[in-house]
Amino acid sequence: MDFNFQIYHDFVWGFWPGIIVVFGVGFFVGYLASFLGLGGGFIYTPFFHSFFHLTAVQAVAVSLAQMPVSSLSGLFVYYKNNKIRWKQGFLLLVTSIPSAQYTAYKFGRFEDTELGKQLYYGIPLSEFIYLIVFTFFLGILAIYNLITALKRRRKYYQSLELQSEISYPTSKAYSLNSSSNSSKNTNLDPSTNREKFDSFSFSTKSVMIVLFTGIFFGLFSSLFGIGGGFLAVPLFVYYFRMSPVEAVATSFLGIFLTSFGTSVLFFMQGKLHLELALVGSFGGIFGARIGSLKAVNAKPYSILLVTATFQFLVVVWYVLGKLPKF
């Protein structure tokens, strides 16, 4: 494979604007990826697919290739703040890495087959399937994350009201709230949540759930370049009772290792444009650093709310601009 920057001349505004835009998108993706615990491919993959006219496999390959470098910056911040839960993260990798490798191998080869090249509604069948599946699943995830974020936002402000009443109680309010205070504050007190986490014991059921999730983590990472964090983060939050930032940090560990191995495979298949990944990764280093610092102090609901917002934007973009008009 020739390593040159010729592809930047294909950008609509020219060579140097292409360099600057890819760097800026890399910064933005790195920020969102480390803040949300996702691979950032829900922005990166459509961007390269649309503005550099890469095939679906090539766009996914570039999206994955910038993750290992930029994610190191975010992982360092999470590590310093003791937010990574190593046991759950490495357990997820047991199945996510083989799944990602297998999917990348099959996905990369399908594009070059006669069936994959067959035109369907004016575009190759491999592109058509990718666009439909990507848009469908991303839309479902956007709705799910939005509903979850709004519920967490409501609970967050309810907790603030409850804490205000406890801090300045009337005799009546105090008598009514004191009996329920301990139970309601269980989910609000970080130290209590930490005790819950520390007391969590691995069972056969919990291990199987993580391993099963890891399969889809790797599958979606290789198929869409989105890291699989949209599956791991809810699992870690609701099943393992992690805080949102702990779930993001642990998911980010999986994204780093899974994307590294898959990027090597795409490179060996000749699907990876290193010049795009290099510039994007450089911007992602700075973005991931800032995003992870932001996530450490983020409100409990904000991570999911931002995720849902950007997922909706990408879905609208694909529906209006990329999907064939039936």
C-alpha positions in Angstrom: 0.0 0.0 0.0 1.3 3.4 -0.9 1.5 5.8 2.0 0.8 9.3 0.6 -1.6 12.2 1.2 -3.1 12.2 -2.3 -6.5 11.4 -1.0 -6.8 14.9 0.6 -7.0 16.3 -3.0 -10.3 14.5 -3.3 -11.8 16.7 -0.5 -14.4 19.2 -1.9 -12.4 22.3 -0.7 -8.9 21.1 -1.6 -5.8 19.6 0.0 -5.0 21.9 3.0 -8.7 22.5 4.0 -9.0 18.7 3.9 -6.1 18.3 6.3 -7.5 20.9 8.7 -11.1 19.5 8.6 -9.9 15.9 9.3 -7.8 17.2 12.2 -10.8 19.1 13.5 -13.1 16.2 13.1 -10.5 14.0 14.8 -10.4 16.4 17.8 -14.2 16.5 18.0 -14.4 12.7 17.7 -11.7 12.2 20.3 -13.5 14.5 22.7 -16.9 12.8 22.3 -15.4 9.3 22.3 -13.6 9.8 25.7 -16.6 11.6 27.1 -19.2 9.1 26.0 -17.3 5.8 26.0 -18.0 5.2 22.4 -15.6 4.7 19.5 -16.7 7.9 17.8 -17.4 6.0 14.6 -21.0 7.2 14.5 -19.5 10.5 13.4 -16.2 9.4 11.8 -17.6 6.6 9.6 -20.4 8.8 7.9 -17.9 11.6 7.6 -15.4 9.7 5.5 -18.1 7.8 3.7 -19.7 11.1 2.6 -16.9 13.6 2.2 -14.0 11.4 0.9 -16.3 8.9 -0.9 -14.7 5.9 0.8 -16.5 2.6 0.7 -18.2 1.4 3.9 -15.3 -0.9 4.8 -12.7 1.8 4.1 -14.6 4.3 6.2 -14.9 1.8 9.1 -11.2 1.0 8.8 -10.2 4.6 9.1 -12.6 5.2 12.0 -11.2 2.2 13.9 -7.5 3.1 13.2 -7.6 6.5 14.9 -9.1 5.0 18.1 -6.0 3.3 19.6 -3.8 6.4 19.5 -6.4 8.9 20.6 -7.9 6.6 23.3 -4.5 6.4 25.1 -4.8 10.0 26.1 -8.3 9.5 27.6 -7.3 6.3 29.3 -4.4 8.0 31.1 -6.8 10.5 32.7 -9.3 7.7 33.7 -6.4 5.7 35.1 -5.1 8.6 37.2 -8.6 9.1 38.6 -9.1 5.3 39.3 -12.2 5.1 37.1 -11.3 1.9 35.1 -12.8 -1.4 36.4 -10.2 -3.8 35.1 -11.9 -7.2 35.8 -15.1 -6.3 33.9 -13.1 -4.7 31.1 -10.8 -7.6 30.5 -13.7 -10.1 30.8 -15.4 -8.2 28.0 -12.3 -8.5 25.8 -12.3 -12.3 26.0 -15.1 -12.5 23.4 -15.0 -9.0 21.8 -11.5 -9.3 20.3 -12.2 -12.6 18.4 -15.6 -11.3 17.4 -14.1 -8.1 16.0 -11.4 -10.0 14.1 -13.9 -12.4 12.5 -16.3 -9.7 11.6 -13.6 -7.5 10.1 -12.3 -10.4 8.0 -15.8 -11.2 6.6 -16.8 -7.6 6.2 -13.7 -6.7 4.3 -13.9 -9.7 1.9 -17.7 -9.2 1.2 -17.1 -5.8 -0.4 -14.8 -7.4 -3.1 -17.2 -10.3 -4.0 -19.4 -10.2 -7.1 -22.5 -10.2 -4.8 -21.1 -7.2 -2.8 -20.4 -5.3 -6.0 -23.8 -5.9 -7.5 -25.7 -2.6 -7.9 -28.9 -2.2 -5.8 -30.8 1.1 -6.1 -27.8 2.6 -7.8 -25.2 1.6 -5.2 -23.3 -1.6 -4.5 -25.1 -4.1 -2.4 -22.4 -4.0 0.3 -23.0 -0.3 0.7 -26.8 -0.6 0.7 -26.8 -3.2 3.5 -24.4 -1.1 5.5 -26.4 2.1 5.2 -29.7 0.3 6.1 -28.3 -1.6 9.1 -26.2 1.3 10.4 -29.2 3.8 10.3 -31.6 1.3 11.8 -29.5 0.3 14.8 -28.2 3.8 15.4 -31.8 5.1 15.5 -32.9 2.5 18.0 -29.9 3.3 20.2 -30.6 7.1 20.0 -34.2 6.6 21.2 -33.0 4.3 24.0 -30.3 6.6 25.2 -32.6 9.7 25.0 -35.3 8.0 27.2 -32.7 6.8 29.7 -31.0 10.2 29.8 -34.3 12.0 30.5 -35.1 9.5 33.3 -31.7 10.0 34.9 -32.1 13.8 34.5 -35.4 13.7 36.4 -34.0 11.6 39.2 -31.0 13.9 39.4 -33.1 17.0 40.0 -35.4 15.1 42.4 -32.3 14.2 44.4 -31.3 17.9 44.5 -34.8 18.8 45.9 -34.6 16.0 48.4 -31.2 17.1 49.6 -32.4 20.7 49.9 -35.3 19.6 52.1 -33.0 17.6 54.3 -30.6 20.5 54.6 -33.4 23.0 55.6 -36.2 20.9 57.0 -39.4 22.0 58.6 -40.6 19.9 61.4 -43.2 18.3 59.2 -40.9 17.8 56.2 -38.2 16.3 58.5 -40.5 13.7 60.0 -41.8 12.7 56.6 -38.5 12.5 54.9 -36.3 11.1 57.7 -37.8 7.6 57.4 -37.2 7.3 53.7 -33.9 9.3 53.6 -31.6 6.3 53.8 -33.3 4.3 51.1 -33.7 7.2 48.7 -30.1 8.4 49.1 -28.7 4.9 48.5 -28.5 5.6 44.8 -27.2 9.2 45.3 -24.4 8.7 47.7 -21.1 7.9 45.8 -19.7 6.1 48.8 -22.8 3.9 49.0 -22.5 3.2 45.3 -18.9 2.3 45.8 -19.9 -0.2 48.6 -22.4 -1.7 46.2 -19.7 -2.1 43.5 -17.1 -3.5 45.9 -19.6 -6.1 47.2 -20.6 -7.2 43.6 -19.5 -10.8 43.1 -19.1 -12.5 39.8 -21.4 -15.3 39.2 -21.8 -17.7 36.3 -24.8 -15.6 35.1 -22.9 -12.3 35.3 -19.9 -13.7 33.5 -22.0 -15.2 30.7 -23.8 -11.9 30.2 -20.5 -10.0 29.9 -19.1 -12.6 27.5 -22.2 -12.5 25.4 -22.2 -8.7 25.3 -18.5 -8.9 24.3 -19.5 -10.7 21.1 -21.7 -7.9 20.0 -19.2 -5.3 21.3 -16.7 -6.7 18.8 -19.2 -7.2 16.0 -20.5 -3.7 16.0 -17.0 -2.3 16.5 -15.8 -3.9 13.3 -19.0 -3.5 11.3 -19.7 0.2 12.1 -16.5 1.5 13.6 -18.4 2.7 16.7 -16.5 0.9 19.4 -19.4 -1.0 20.9 -19.5 1.3 23.9 -23.3 1.8 23.4 -23.7 -1.8 24.6 -21.0 -1.9 27.3 -21.8 1.4 29.0 -25.5 0.5 29.8 -24.4 -3.0 30.9 -21.8 -1.6 33.3 -24.1 1.1 34.6 -27.3 -1.0 35.2 -26.0 -4.5 35.7 -22.6 -3.9 37.4 -23.9 -0.7 39.1 -21.0 1.4 38.0 -21.2 5.2 37.9 -21.5 6.5 34.3 -17.9 7.7 34.2 -16.6 4.4 35.4 -18.7 2.6 32.7 -17.3 5.0 30.1 -13.7 4.4 31.3 -14.0 0.6 31.3 -15.7 0.7 27.9 -12.8 2.8 26.6 -10.3 0.2 27.7 -12.2 -2.4 25.5 -12.4 0.1 22.6 -8.6 0.6 22.7 -7.6 -3.0 22.6 -10.4 -4.2 20.2 -9.8 -1.4 17.7 -6.0 -1.9 17.6 -6.3 -5.6 16.5 -9.0 -4.9 14.0 -7.1 -2.0 12.5 -4.2 -4.3 11.8 -6.4 -6.7 10.0 -8.0 -4.0 7.8 -4.5 -2.7 7.0 -3.5 -6.2 5.9 -6.6 -6.4 3.6 -5.6 -3.1 2.0 -8.7 -1.2 3.2 -7.0 1.3 5.5 -6.1 4.8 4.4 -3.3 5.5 6.9 -3.0 9.2 5.8 -6.5 9.9 7.0 -6.1 7.9 10.2 -2.8 9.6 11.0 -4.2 13.2 10.9 -7.4 12.2 12.6 -5.5 10.4 15.4 -3.4 13.5 16.0 -6.4 15.6 16.5 -8.1 12.9 18.6 -5.2 12.9 21.1 -6.0 16.4 22.2 -9.8 15.9 22.0 -9.7 12.7 24.1 -7.6 14.4 26.8 -10.2 17.2 27.2 -13.2 14.9 26.8 -12.0 12.6 29.6 -11.3 15.4 31.9 -14.8 16.7 31.2 -16.4 13.3 31.8 -14.8 12.9 35.2 -16.9 15.8 36.5 -20.0 15.4 34.3 -23.6 15.2 35.6 -24.9 11.6 35.8 -27.3 12.1 32.9 -25.3 14.3 30.6 -23.2 11.5 29.0 -26.3 9.6 27.7 -28.0 12.8 26.7 -25.1 14.0 24.5 -24.8 10.5 23.0 -28.5 10.4 22.0 -28.3 13.9 20.5 -25.4 13.1 18.2 -26.8 9.7 17.3 -30.1 11.4 16.1 -28.1 13.9 14.1 -26.2 11.1 12.2 -29.5 9.2 11.6 -31.1 12.3 10.1 -28.0 13.0 8.0 -28.0 9.5 6.5 -31.8 9.3 6.0 -31.9 12.7 4.2 -28.6 12.6 2.3 -27.2 9.0 1.9 -30.0 6.4 1.8 -31.4 5.7 -1.7 -34.8 7.3 -2.4 -37.2 4.5 -2.9 
